[in-house]
Amino acid sequence: MHQLTLGCWYLMFVCENCETRQVLFPDLSNGTSKINATYTVPCAKCHHNGAYDSDVIERYQHREEAKGGAT
């Protein structure tokens, strides 16, 4: 599991087997560059080897979690 840094951008994927969201790696372009690759990675939860390309990779900016909870 990656240690997420407040304000930083990450590339994420959703496992095609167990549907768990996972960090692929930090997005050094801060959400601006085009993804033009396919990454084959194992799921940290179910160990499924999946291939993820620009159609399914998500960008995520880590923000402070809400305090007090939302209803």
ABEGO torsion letter per residue (X at the ends): XBBBBBGBBBBBBBBAAAGBBBBABBBAAGGABBBBBBBBBBBAAAGBBBBBBAAABBBBBBBBBBBGEBX
